[in-house]
Amino acid sequence: MALHILEHAYRLGTIQPGDLIAEATSGNTGISFAAVWCSLGHPVTIFMPDWMSTERMALIASFGASIVPVSKADGGFLGSSSRSEALAASTQRVFLPCQFSNAANVQAHFETTGPEIWSQLAQVGLTPDAFIAGAGTGGTVMGVGRYLRRRNPSVRIHPLEPAESPTMSAGHKVGHHRIQGVSDEFIPAIVHLDELDEIVAVPDGDSILMAQRLAQHGLAVGISSGAHLLGALKVQDSRGAQAVVATVFADSNKKYLSTDLLRPEPVRNDYMSPQVEVVGFRACQRVCALCIDQPVAM
C-alpha cells in the first residue's frame, strides 16, 4: 500500500523526487512508509501518538525517518494529523499521503491483497463466505471487501473494532483500548460503513490472550491478529460451522514486546479465547489455514 500510494502520486504529479513526506500513523503503516519512501530517496517525518510501542518507533527510526511523538495532551492521533498538516502548510515541497482518506490505499488492497486471499483459498479448494478485518486506515477491509464481492456478491464483509472503544458503532471516538493499529480516534474517510456488514467487537484482553496462544503454537503474531481470529470465529458461529471466514494476521509479535502482550492477562468469563483450541495449521505458499477446534459454541 505504501508503494502504491507513492506510485499513484508520481503518476498524478503531486510529488517530485526529494520531496519531504509527512504522515500521521499509529505504527505499522508508518513503518512501511519509512521503509519504502526513505529507500527511494525521500526524507520522511512521522507524527505518532507517544503511547505506541517503543519497537514501532525504533523500526521507523532505523529506516532513517524522523519521528515526532505526540502526547494525549497535545491531541494524540488527531493532534498528529494536525501537526503533519501544519508542517505541509509552512514548508515547501511536502507531500501528505493522507492514508485515511486516500483512495489509492483501498485500490492497493483491491489489486493485491484481495486477489491473493482469493487465490490462496482456491489452492486448497475453498472460497470465502465472509471476510473480517479491523479498521486501522480501513484500506484492508474496504479493498479486500470490494474485490471479494466482485468475485462473489454474497460474501459478507465485516469490520472489526475493540469492545472497549466502539468508535465505528458510536460514530465517534469512545473509550480506550490496547489493540494498536485498529480503531484510532476517528472513522477513516475511506471506510464506508454502508458497504459493509455488521460490525464485530472483541475485547482487547481476549485478543491479547488469543495472540499469546497463537505464539505458543508457532504463530507469533501481534494483538490485532488475535482480535482478527476471534472476530472470524464469531462470524463463523453466526454463519455455521462450515462457513469459510477469511481474515489477515497483519504483523508479528516483535513490535509488541514492551506491551501487555508479554504480560499476564486476567481471564474474564465472557472471553472466547479459553474455549478455543489451536490444533495446527497448514501452509500453502504464503498462506496459513488454521485448524481450529472450538468445543463451546458462542
Secondary structure, DSSP 4 states (H G I P E B T S, - for coil): -HHHHHHHHHHHTS--TT-EEEEE-SSHHHHHHHHHHHHTT--EEEEEETTS-HHHHHHHHHTT-EEEEE-TTTTHHHHHHHHHHHHHHHSSSEE---TTT-HHHHHHIIIIIHHHHHHHHHHTT---SEEEEE-SSSHHHHHHHHHHHHH-TT-EEEEEEETT--HHHHTS--S--S-TTSS-SS--TT--GGGS---EEE-HHHHHHHHHHHHHTT--B-HHHHHHHHHHHHHHHHH-TT--EE-----BGGGGTTSGGGS--PPPTT-SGGG-EEEEEEEETTEEEEEEE--S--
